[in-house]
Amino acid sequence: MSTKIRLQRGGRKGRPVYSIVVADARSKRDGRFIEKLGTYNPNTNPATIDLNFDSTLTWVMKGAQPTDTARAILSYRGVMMKKHLLEGVRKGALTEEQAEAKFEAWVSEKENKIEGKVQSLNDAAAASKSARLAAEAEVNKARKAAIEAANAPVVEEAPAAEATEEAPAAEATEEAPATEATEEAPAAEATEEAPAAEATEEAPAEESAK
């Protein structure tokens, strides 16, 4: 019987979750399967893969053919790498100890890469959150300043307005003495000229006495 390892869709609309199954190659995609090997959730970053490694390796060694997507998942989890090493042991190119050491080194390197990716994603998320909080703080600060400016009392401007209105009155008061002085000036001149007029009138009397 020809078997395939493939994905069977589940979950809900817009957020699919897939089951990794081994099934008869003639069965429909979402039809009956022989064994469920794990799950694949692409909605997370990185994607979440829960896989029964030993069962999957056994089916692969028996000749089960994974689809393209399933092969990528199995390669990501090291199933195809382990198959390659076991075939090398069977052909005599490697010993079991060498194959196991190579596989452990590969797994360690893969886990470091995954951890590095997760850490970088976490750092990026933290930086994005900090930037968002700082932007919100600036917006709140600007909004608070605008509210304070709108609610600020306008009473402080009143004295300036009163001083401006009183200024002409003050000028008028200062100019009043000048006006009075101007009006009194002719009277003073008339007073000073009066004796001259009297002297002029008395002059003929003295001449007639002679």
SEVOKOL-588827 format. One record per residue (C-alpha): residue number from 1; x, y, z; residue in three letters. Coordinates in nm, 2 decimals, always signed. Example, Ala and Ser with C-alpha at 12.3 -4.5 7.8 and 13.67 -1.06 7.14 Angstrom:
2
<pt><resi>1</resi><u>+1.23</u><v>-0.45</v><w>+0.78</w><resn>ALA</resn></pt>
<pt><resi>2</resi><u>+1.37</u><v>-0.11</v><w>+0.71</w><resn>SER</resn></pt>
REM end
This chain:
210
<pt><resi>1</resi><u>+0.00</u><v>+0.00</v><w>+0.00</w><resn>MET</resn></pt>
<pt><resi>2</resi><u>+0.14</u><v>+0.34</v><w>-0.10</w><resn>SER</resn></pt>
<pt><resi>3</resi><u>+0.12</u><v>+0.59</v><w>+0.19</w><resn>THR</resn></pt>
<pt><resi>4</resi><u>+0.16</u><v>+0.96</v><w>+0.21</w><resn>LYS</resn></pt>
<pt><resi>5</resi><u>+0.24</u><v>+1.20</v><w>+0.50</w><resn>ILE</resn></pt>
<pt><resi>6</resi><u>+0.03</u><v>+1.51</v><w>+0.45</w><resn>ARG</resn></pt>
<pt><resi>7</resi><u>-0.16</u><v>+1.79</v><w>+0.62</w><resn>LEU</resn></pt>
<pt><resi>8</resi><u>-0.53</u><v>+1.77</v><w>+0.71</w><resn>GLN</resn></pt>
<pt><resi>9</resi><u>-0.69</u><v>+2.10</v><w>+0.75</w><resn>ARG</resn></pt>
<pt><resi>10</resi><u>-0.88</u><v>+2.19</v><w>+1.07</w><resn>GLY</resn></pt>
<pt><resi>11</resi><u>-0.94</u><v>+2.50</v><w>+1.29</w><resn>GLY</resn></pt>
<pt><resi>12</resi><u>-1.17</u><v>+2.78</v><w>+1.18</w><resn>ARG</resn></pt>
<pt><resi>13</resi><u>-1.20</u><v>+3.02</v><w>+0.89</w><resn>LYS</resn></pt>
<pt><resi>14</resi><u>-0.90</u><v>+3.25</v><w>+0.85</w><resn>GLY</resn></pt>
<pt><resi>15</resi><u>-0.71</u><v>+3.07</v><w>+1.13</w><resn>ARG</resn></pt>
<pt><resi>16</resi><u>-0.64</u><v>+2.71</v><w>+1.01</w><resn>PRO</resn></pt>
<pt><resi>17</resi><u>-0.46</u><v>+2.45</v><w>+1.22</w><resn>VAL</resn></pt>
<pt><resi>18</resi><u>-0.34</u><v>+2.14</v><w>+1.04</w><resn>TYR</resn></pt>
<pt><resi>19</resi><u>-0.30</u><v>+1.78</v><w>+1.15</w><resn>SER</resn></pt>
<pt><resi>20</resi><u>+0.00</u><v>+1.59</v><w>+1.02</w><resn>ILE</resn></pt>
<pt><resi>21</resi><u>-0.13</u><v>+1.24</v><w>+0.92</w><resn>VAL</resn></pt>
<pt><resi>22</resi><u>-0.01</u><v>+0.94</v><w>+0.74</w><resn>VAL</resn></pt>
<pt><resi>23</resi><u>-0.28</u><v>+0.81</v><w>+0.50</w><resn>ALA</resn></pt>
<pt><resi>24</resi><u>-0.34</u><v>+0.60</v><w>+0.20</w><resn>ASP</resn></pt>
<pt><resi>25</resi><u>-0.23</u><v>+0.79</v><w>-0.11</w><resn>ALA</resn></pt>
<pt><resi>26</resi><u>-0.57</u><v>+0.72</v><w>-0.27</w><resn>ARG</resn></pt>
<pt><resi>27</resi><u>-0.78</u><v>+0.87</v><w>+0.00</w><resn>SER</resn></pt>
<pt><resi>28</resi><u>-0.90</u><v>+1.23</v><w>-0.01</w><resn>LYS</resn></pt>
<pt><resi>29</resi><u>-0.71</u><v>+1.51</v><w>+0.15</w><resn>ARG</resn></pt>
<pt><resi>30</resi><u>-0.94</u><v>+1.55</v><w>+0.45</w><resn>ASP</resn></pt>
<pt><resi>31</resi><u>-1.06</u><v>+1.19</v><w>+0.44</w><resn>GLY</resn></pt>
<pt><resi>32</resi><u>-0.97</u><v>+0.89</v><w>+0.65</w><resn>ARG</resn></pt>
<pt><resi>33</resi><u>-0.61</u><v>+0.85</v><w>+0.77</w><resn>PHE</resn></pt>
<pt><resi>34</resi><u>-0.40</u><v>+0.57</v><w>+0.92</w><resn>ILE</resn></pt>
<pt><resi>35</resi><u>-0.23</u><v>+0.76</v><w>+1.20</w><resn>GLU</resn></pt>
<pt><resi>36</resi><u>-0.20</u><v>+1.11</v><w>+1.33</w><resn>LYS</resn></pt>
<pt><resi>37</resi><u>+0.16</u><v>+1.21</v><w>+1.37</w><resn>LEU</resn></pt>
<pt><resi>38</resi><u>+0.13</u><v>+1.57</v><w>+1.50</w><resn>GLY</resn></pt>
<pt><resi>39</resi><u>-0.01</u><v>+1.92</v><w>+1.45</w><resn>THR</resn></pt>
<pt><resi>40</resi><u>+0.11</u><v>+2.23</v><w>+1.27</w><resn>TYR</resn></pt>
<pt><resi>41</resi><u>-0.01</u><v>+2.58</v><w>+1.36</w><resn>ASN</resn></pt>
<pt><resi>42</resi><u>+0.11</u><v>+2.85</v><w>+1.12</w><resn>PRO</resn></pt>
<pt><resi>43</resi><u>-0.07</u><v>+3.13</v><w>+1.31</w><resn>ASN</resn></pt>
<pt><resi>44</resi><u>+0.22</u><v>+3.17</v><w>+1.56</w><resn>THR</resn></pt>
<pt><resi>45</resi><u>+0.56</u><v>+3.32</v><w>+1.49</w><resn>ASN</resn></pt>
<pt><resi>46</resi><u>+0.76</u><v>+3.10</v><w>+1.46</w><resn>PRO</resn></pt>
<pt><resi>47</resi><u>+0.50</u><v>+2.83</v><w>+1.36</w><resn>ALA</resn></pt>
<pt><resi>48</resi><u>+0.42</u><v>+2.58</v><w>+1.63</w><resn>THR</resn></pt>
<pt><resi>49</resi><u>+0.49</u><v>+2.22</v><w>+1.54</w><resn>ILE</resn></pt>
<pt><resi>50</resi><u>+0.40</u><v>+1.93</v><w>+1.77</w><resn>ASP</resn></pt>
<pt><resi>51</resi><u>+0.54</u><v>+1.61</v><w>+1.61</w><resn>LEU</resn></pt>
<pt><resi>52</resi><u>+0.58</u><v>+1.25</v><w>+1.72</w><resn>ASN</resn></pt>
<pt><resi>53</resi><u>+0.94</u><v>+1.22</v><w>+1.60</w><resn>PHE</resn></pt>
<pt><resi>54</resi><u>+0.98</u><v>+0.84</v><w>+1.64</w><resn>ASP</resn></pt>
<pt><resi>55</resi><u>+0.66</u><v>+0.74</v><w>+1.47</w><resn>SER</resn></pt>
<pt><resi>56</resi><u>+0.72</u><v>+0.99</v><w>+1.19</w><resn>THR</resn></pt>
<pt><resi>57</resi><u>+1.07</u><v>+0.85</v><w>+1.14</w><resn>LEU</resn></pt>
<pt><resi>58</resi><u>+0.94</u><v>+0.50</v><w>+1.13</w><resn>THR</resn></pt>
<pt><resi>59</resi><u>+0.69</u><v>+0.58</v><w>+0.86</w><resn>TRP</resn></pt>
<pt><resi>60</resi><u>+0.95</u><v>+0.77</v><w>+0.65</w><resn>VAL</resn></pt>
<pt><resi>61</resi><u>+1.19</u><v>+0.47</v><w>+0.68</w><resn>MET</resn></pt>
<pt><resi>62</resi><u>+0.91</u><v>+0.24</v><w>+0.56</w><resn>LYS</resn></pt>
<pt><resi>63</resi><u>+0.87</u><v>+0.45</v><w>+0.24</w><resn>GLY</resn></pt>
<pt><resi>64</resi><u>+0.59</u><v>+0.69</v><w>+0.32</w><resn>ALA</resn></pt>
<pt><resi>65</resi><u>+0.62</u><v>+0.99</v><w>+0.09</w><resn>GLN</resn></pt>
<pt><resi>66</resi><u>+0.56</u><v>+1.33</v><w>+0.24</w><resn>PRO</resn></pt>
<pt><resi>67</resi><u>+0.40</u><v>+1.61</v><w>+0.04</w><resn>THR</resn></pt>
<pt><resi>68</resi><u>+0.61</u><v>+1.92</v><w>-0.02</w><resn>ASP</resn></pt>
<pt><resi>69</resi><u>+0.47</u><v>+2.11</v><w>+0.28</w><resn>THR</resn></pt>
<pt><resi>70</resi><u>+0.50</u><v>+1.80</v><w>+0.50</w><resn>ALA</resn></pt>
<pt><resi>71</resi><u>+0.86</u><v>+1.75</v><w>+0.38</w><resn>ARG</resn></pt>
<pt><resi>72</resi><u>+0.95</u><v>+2.10</v><w>+0.48</w><resn>ALA</resn></pt>
<pt><resi>73</resi><u>+0.80</u><v>+2.05</v><w>+0.83</w><resn>ILE</resn></pt>
<pt><resi>74</resi><u>+0.98</u><v>+1.71</v><w>+0.87</w><resn>LEU</resn></pt>
<pt><resi>75</resi><u>+1.31</u><v>+1.87</v><w>+0.76</w><resn>SER</resn></pt>
<pt><resi>76</resi><u>+1.26</u><v>+2.16</v><w>+1.00</w><resn>TYR</resn></pt>
<pt><resi>77</resi><u>+1.22</u><v>+1.91</v><w>+1.29</w><resn>ARG</resn></pt>
<pt><resi>78</resi><u>+1.51</u><v>+1.69</v><w>+1.18</w><resn>GLY</resn></pt>
<pt><resi>79</resi><u>+1.33</u><v>+1.38</v><w>+1.06</w><resn>VAL</resn></pt>
<pt><resi>80</resi><u>+1.47</u><v>+1.39</v><w>+0.71</w><resn>MET</resn></pt>
<pt><resi>81</resi><u>+1.82</u><v>+1.46</v><w>+0.85</w><resn>MET</resn></pt>
<pt><resi>82</resi><u>+1.79</u><v>+1.15</v><w>+1.08</w><resn>LYS</resn></pt>
<pt><resi>83</resi><u>+1.67</u><v>+0.94</v><w>+0.78</w><resn>LYS</resn></pt>
<pt><resi>84</resi><u>+1.97</u><v>+1.05</v><w>+0.58</w><resn>HIS</resn></pt>
<pt><resi>85</resi><u>+2.21</u><v>+0.96</v><w>+0.86</w><resn>LEU</resn></pt>
<pt><resi>86</resi><u>+2.05</u><v>+0.62</v><w>+0.92</w><resn>LEU</resn></pt>
<pt><resi>87</resi><u>+2.08</u><v>+0.54</v><w>+0.55</w><resn>GLU</resn></pt>
<pt><resi>88</resi><u>+2.45</u><v>+0.62</v><w>+0.58</w><resn>GLY</resn></pt>
<pt><resi>89</resi><u>+2.48</u><v>+0.38</v><w>+0.87</w><resn>VAL</resn></pt>
<pt><resi>90</resi><u>+2.30</u><v>+0.11</v><w>+0.67</w><resn>ARG</resn></pt>
<pt><resi>91</resi><u>+2.54</u><v>+0.16</v><w>+0.38</w><resn>LYS</resn></pt>
<pt><resi>92</resi><u>+2.84</u><v>+0.15</v><w>+0.61</w><resn>GLY</resn></pt>
<pt><resi>93</resi><u>+2.95</u><v>+0.51</v><w>+0.55</w><resn>ALA</resn></pt>
<pt><resi>94</resi><u>+2.89</u><v>+0.59</v><w>+0.92</w><resn>LEU</resn></pt>
<pt><resi>95</resi><u>+2.88</u><v>+0.42</v><w>+1.25</w><resn>THR</resn></pt>
<pt><resi>96</resi><u>+2.58</u><v>+0.46</v><w>+1.47</w><resn>GLU</resn></pt>
<pt><resi>97</resi><u>+2.78</u><v>+0.67</v><w>+1.72</w><resn>GLU</resn></pt>
<pt><resi>98</resi><u>+2.90</u><v>+0.90</v><w>+1.44</w><resn>GLN</resn></pt>
<pt><resi>99</resi><u>+2.55</u><v>+0.94</v><w>+1.31</w><resn>ALA</resn></pt>
<pt><resi>100</resi><u>+2.41</u><v>+1.01</v><w>+1.65</w><resn>GLU</resn></pt>
<pt><resi>101</resi><u>+2.69</u><v>+1.27</v><w>+1.72</w><resn>ALA</resn></pt>
<pt><resi>102</resi><u>+2.62</u><v>+1.44</v><w>+1.39</w><resn>LYS</resn></pt>
<pt><resi>103</resi><u>+2.25</u><v>+1.45</v><w>+1.46</w><resn>PHE</resn></pt>
<pt><resi>104</resi><u>+2.30</u><v>+1.59</v><w>+1.81</w><resn>GLU</resn></pt>
<pt><resi>105</resi><u>+2.52</u><v>+1.87</v><w>+1.66</w><resn>ALA</resn></pt>
<pt><resi>106</resi><u>+2.26</u><v>+1.94</v><w>+1.40</w><resn>TRP</resn></pt>
<pt><resi>107</resi><u>+1.98</u><v>+1.96</v><w>+1.66</w><resn>VAL</resn></pt>
<pt><resi>108</resi><u>+2.18</u><v>+2.19</v><w>+1.89</w><resn>SER</resn></pt>
<pt><resi>109</resi><u>+2.26</u><v>+2.43</v><w>+1.60</w><resn>GLU</resn></pt>
<pt><resi>110</resi><u>+1.89</u><v>+2.42</v><w>+1.49</w><resn>LYS</resn></pt>
<pt><resi>111</resi><u>+1.77</u><v>+2.50</v><w>+1.85</w><resn>GLU</resn></pt>
<pt><resi>112</resi><u>+2.02</u><v>+2.79</v><w>+1.88</w><resn>ASN</resn></pt>
<pt><resi>113</resi><u>+1.88</u><v>+2.94</v><w>+1.55</w><resn>LYS</resn></pt>
<pt><resi>114</resi><u>+1.53</u><v>+2.90</v><w>+1.67</w><resn>ILE</resn></pt>
<pt><resi>115</resi><u>+1.61</u><v>+3.06</v><w>+2.01</w><resn>GLU</resn></pt>
<pt><resi>116</resi><u>+1.78</u><v>+3.34</v><w>+1.83</w><resn>GLY</resn></pt>
<pt><resi>117</resi><u>+1.48</u><v>+3.40</v><w>+1.61</w><resn>LYS</resn></pt>
<pt><resi>118</resi><u>+1.24</u><v>+3.40</v><w>+1.91</w><resn>VAL</resn></pt>
<pt><resi>119</resi><u>+1.47</u><v>+3.64</v><w>+2.10</w><resn>GLN</resn></pt>
<pt><resi>120</resi><u>+1.49</u><v>+3.88</v><w>+1.81</w><resn>SER</resn></pt>
<pt><resi>121</resi><u>+1.11</u><v>+3.87</v><w>+1.77</w><resn>LEU</resn></pt>
<pt><resi>122</resi><u>+1.07</u><v>+3.93</v><w>+2.15</w><resn>ASN</resn></pt>
<pt><resi>123</resi><u>+1.31</u><v>+4.23</v><w>+2.13</w><resn>ASP</resn></pt>
<pt><resi>124</resi><u>+1.14</u><v>+4.37</v><w>+1.83</w><resn>ALA</resn></pt>
<pt><resi>125</resi><u>+0.80</u><v>+4.34</v><w>+2.01</w><resn>ALA</resn></pt>
<pt><resi>126</resi><u>+0.94</u><v>+4.50</v><w>+2.32</w><resn>ALA</resn></pt>
<pt><resi>127</resi><u>+1.09</u><v>+4.79</v><w>+2.12</w><resn>ALA</resn></pt>
<pt><resi>128</resi><u>+0.76</u><v>+4.84</v><w>+1.93</w><resn>SER</resn></pt>
<pt><resi>129</resi><u>+0.57</u><v>+4.84</v><w>+2.26</w><resn>LYS</resn></pt>
<pt><resi>130</resi><u>+0.81</u><v>+5.10</v><w>+2.41</w><resn>SER</resn></pt>
<pt><resi>131</resi><u>+0.78</u><v>+5.32</v><w>+2.10</w><resn>ALA</resn></pt>
<pt><resi>132</resi><u>+0.40</u><v>+5.29</v><w>+2.11</w><resn>ARG</resn></pt>
<pt><resi>133</resi><u>+0.39</u><v>+5.39</v><w>+2.48</w><resn>LEU</resn></pt>
<pt><resi>134</resi><u>+0.62</u><v>+5.68</v><w>+2.42</w><resn>ALA</resn></pt>
<pt><resi>135</resi><u>+0.40</u><v>+5.81</v><w>+2.14</w><resn>ALA</resn></pt>
<pt><resi>136</resi><u>+0.09</u><v>+5.77</v><w>+2.36</w><resn>GLU</resn></pt>
<pt><resi>137</resi><u>+0.26</u><v>+5.96</v><w>+2.64</w><resn>ALA</resn></pt>
<pt><resi>138</resi><u>+0.34</u><v>+6.25</v><w>+2.40</w><resn>GLU</resn></pt>
<pt><resi>139</resi><u>-0.02</u><v>+6.26</v><w>+2.27</w><resn>VAL</resn></pt>
<pt><resi>140</resi><u>-0.15</u><v>+6.26</v><w>+2.63</w><resn>ASN</resn></pt>
<pt><resi>141</resi><u>+0.09</u><v>+6.54</v><w>+2.72</w><resn>LYS</resn></pt>
<pt><resi>142</resi><u>-0.01</u><v>+6.75</v><w>+2.42</w><resn>ALA</resn></pt>
<pt><resi>143</resi><u>-0.38</u><v>+6.69</v><w>+2.50</w><resn>ARG</resn></pt>
<pt><resi>144</resi><u>-0.33</u><v>+6.79</v><w>+2.87</w><resn>LYS</resn></pt>
<pt><resi>145</resi><u>-0.15</u><v>+7.11</v><w>+2.77</w><resn>ALA</resn></pt>
<pt><resi>146</resi><u>-0.43</u><v>+7.19</v><w>+2.53</w><resn>ALA</resn></pt>
<pt><resi>147</resi><u>-0.70</u><v>+7.14</v><w>+2.80</w><resn>ILE</resn></pt>
<pt><resi>148</resi><u>-0.50</u><v>+7.35</v><w>+3.05</w><resn>GLU</resn></pt>
<pt><resi>149</resi><u>-0.47</u><v>+7.63</v><w>+2.79</w><resn>ALA</resn></pt>
<pt><resi>150</resi><u>-0.84</u><v>+7.62</v><w>+2.72</w><resn>ALA</resn></pt>
<pt><resi>151</resi><u>-0.93</u><v>+7.63</v><w>+3.09</w><resn>ASN</resn></pt>
<pt><resi>152</resi><u>-0.68</u><v>+7.90</v><w>+3.18</w><resn>ALA</resn></pt>
<pt><resi>153</resi><u>-0.85</u><v>+8.22</v><w>+3.33</w><resn>PRO</resn></pt>
<pt><resi>154</resi><u>-0.85</u><v>+8.54</v><w>+3.12</w><resn>VAL</resn></pt>
<pt><resi>155</resi><u>-0.88</u><v>+8.77</v><w>+3.43</w><resn>VAL</resn></pt>
<pt><resi>156</resi><u>-0.51</u><v>+8.87</v><w>+3.41</w><resn>GLU</resn></pt>
<pt><resi>157</resi><u>-0.57</u><v>+9.08</v><w>+3.09</w><resn>GLU</resn></pt>
<pt><resi>158</resi><u>-0.83</u><v>+9.31</v><w>+3.26</w><resn>ALA</resn></pt>
<pt><resi>159</resi><u>-0.59</u><v>+9.56</v><w>+3.44</w><resn>PRO</resn></pt>
<pt><resi>160</resi><u>-0.40</u><v>+9.62</v><w>+3.11</w><resn>ALA</resn></pt>
<pt><resi>161</resi><u>-0.73</u><v>+9.71</v><w>+2.94</w><resn>ALA</resn></pt>
<pt><resi>162</resi><u>-0.82</u><v>+9.95</v><w>+3.23</w><resn>GLU</resn></pt>
<pt><resi>163</resi><u>-0.48</u><v>+10.12</v><w>+3.21</w><resn>ALA</resn></pt>
<pt><resi>164</resi><u>-0.52</u><v>+10.17</v><w>+2.84</w><resn>THR</resn></pt>
<pt><resi>165</resi><u>-0.86</u><v>+10.33</v><w>+2.89</w><resn>GLU</resn></pt>
<pt><resi>166</resi><u>-0.73</u><v>+10.56</v><w>+3.16</w><resn>GLU</resn></pt>
<pt><resi>167</resi><u>-0.43</u><v>+10.68</v><w>+2.97</w><resn>ALA</resn></pt>
<pt><resi>168</resi><u>-0.62</u><v>+10.95</v><w>+2.77</w><resn>PRO</resn></pt>
<pt><resi>169</resi><u>-0.77</u><v>+11.09</v><w>+3.08</w><resn>ALA</resn></pt>
<pt><resi>170</resi><u>-0.43</u><v>+11.12</v><w>+3.24</w><resn>ALA</resn></pt>
<pt><resi>171</resi><u>-0.30</u><v>+11.30</v><w>+2.93</w><resn>GLU</resn></pt>
<pt><resi>172</resi><u>-0.59</u><v>+11.54</v><w>+2.94</w><resn>ALA</resn></pt>
<pt><resi>173</resi><u>-0.53</u><v>+11.62</v><w>+3.30</w><resn>THR</resn></pt>
<pt><resi>174</resi><u>-0.16</u><v>+11.69</v><w>+3.23</w><resn>GLU</resn></pt>
<pt><resi>175</resi><u>-0.25</u><v>+11.91</v><w>+2.94</w><resn>GLU</resn></pt>
<pt><resi>176</resi><u>-0.51</u><v>+12.12</v><w>+3.13</w><resn>ALA</resn></pt>
<pt><resi>177</resi><u>-0.26</u><v>+12.35</v><w>+3.31</w><resn>PRO</resn></pt>
<pt><resi>178</resi><u>-0.09</u><v>+12.43</v><w>+2.98</w><resn>ALA</resn></pt>
<pt><resi>179</resi><u>-0.43</u><v>+12.54</v><w>+2.84</w><resn>THR</resn></pt>
<pt><resi>180</resi><u>-0.50</u><v>+12.76</v><w>+3.14</w><resn>GLU</resn></pt>
<pt><resi>181</resi><u>-0.15</u><v>+12.91</v><w>+3.11</w><resn>ALA</resn></pt>
<pt><resi>182</resi><u>-0.21</u><v>+12.99</v><w>+2.75</w><resn>THR</resn></pt>
<pt><resi>183</resi><u>-0.54</u><v>+13.16</v><w>+2.83</w><resn>GLU</resn></pt>
<pt><resi>184</resi><u>-0.40</u><v>+13.37</v><w>+3.11</w><resn>GLU</resn></pt>
<pt><resi>185</resi><u>-0.10</u><v>+13.50</v><w>+2.90</w><resn>ALA</resn></pt>
<pt><resi>186</resi><u>-0.29</u><v>+13.78</v><w>+2.73</w><resn>PRO</resn></pt>
<pt><resi>187</resi><u>-0.42</u><v>+13.91</v><w>+3.06</w><resn>ALA</resn></pt>
<pt><resi>188</resi><u>-0.07</u><v>+13.94</v><w>+3.20</w><resn>ALA</resn></pt>
<pt><resi>189</resi><u>+0.04</u><v>+14.13</v><w>+2.89</w><resn>GLU</resn></pt>
<pt><resi>190</resi><u>-0.25</u><v>+14.36</v><w>+2.92</w><resn>ALA</resn></pt>
<pt><resi>191</resi><u>-0.15</u><v>+14.43</v><w>+3.28</w><resn>THR</resn></pt>
<pt><resi>192</resi><u>+0.20</u><v>+14.51</v><w>+3.19</w><resn>GLU</resn></pt>
<pt><resi>193</resi><u>+0.10</u><v>+14.76</v><w>+2.91</w><resn>GLU</resn></pt>
<pt><resi>194</resi><u>-0.14</u><v>+14.95</v><w>+3.13</w><resn>ALA</resn></pt>
<pt><resi>195</resi><u>+0.11</u><v>+15.19</v><w>+3.29</w><resn>PRO</resn></pt>
<pt><resi>196</resi><u>+0.25</u><v>+15.28</v><w>+2.95</w><resn>ALA</resn></pt>
<pt><resi>197</resi><u>-0.09</u><v>+15.39</v><w>+2.84</w><resn>ALA</resn></pt>
<pt><resi>198</resi><u>-0.14</u><v>+15.60</v><w>+3.16</w><resn>GLU</resn></pt>
<pt><resi>199</resi><u>+0.20</u><v>+15.77</v><w>+3.10</w><resn>ALA</resn></pt>
<pt><resi>200</resi><u>+0.10</u><v>+15.86</v><w>+2.75</w><resn>THR</resn></pt>
<pt><resi>201</resi><u>-0.22</u><v>+16.02</v><w>+2.86</w><resn>GLU</resn></pt>
<pt><resi>202</resi><u>-0.05</u><v>+16.23</v><w>+3.13</w><resn>GLU</resn></pt>
<pt><resi>203</resi><u>+0.21</u><v>+16.38</v><w>+2.89</w><resn>ALA</resn></pt>
<pt><resi>204</resi><u>+0.00</u><v>+16.66</v><w>+2.74</w><resn>PRO</resn></pt>
<pt><resi>205</resi><u>-0.10</u><v>+16.79</v><w>+3.09</w><resn>ALA</resn></pt>
<pt><resi>206</resi><u>+0.26</u><v>+16.86</v><w>+3.17</w><resn>GLU</resn></pt>
<pt><resi>207</resi><u>+0.31</u><v>+17.05</v><w>+2.84</w><resn>GLU</resn></pt>
<pt><resi>208</resi><u>+0.01</u><v>+17.28</v><w>+2.90</w><resn>SER</resn></pt>
<pt><resi>209</resi><u>+0.14</u><v>+17.37</v><w>+3.24</w><resn>ALA</resn></pt>
<pt><resi>210</resi><u>+0.45</u><v>+17.51</v><w>+3.09</w><resn>LYS</resn></pt>
REM end
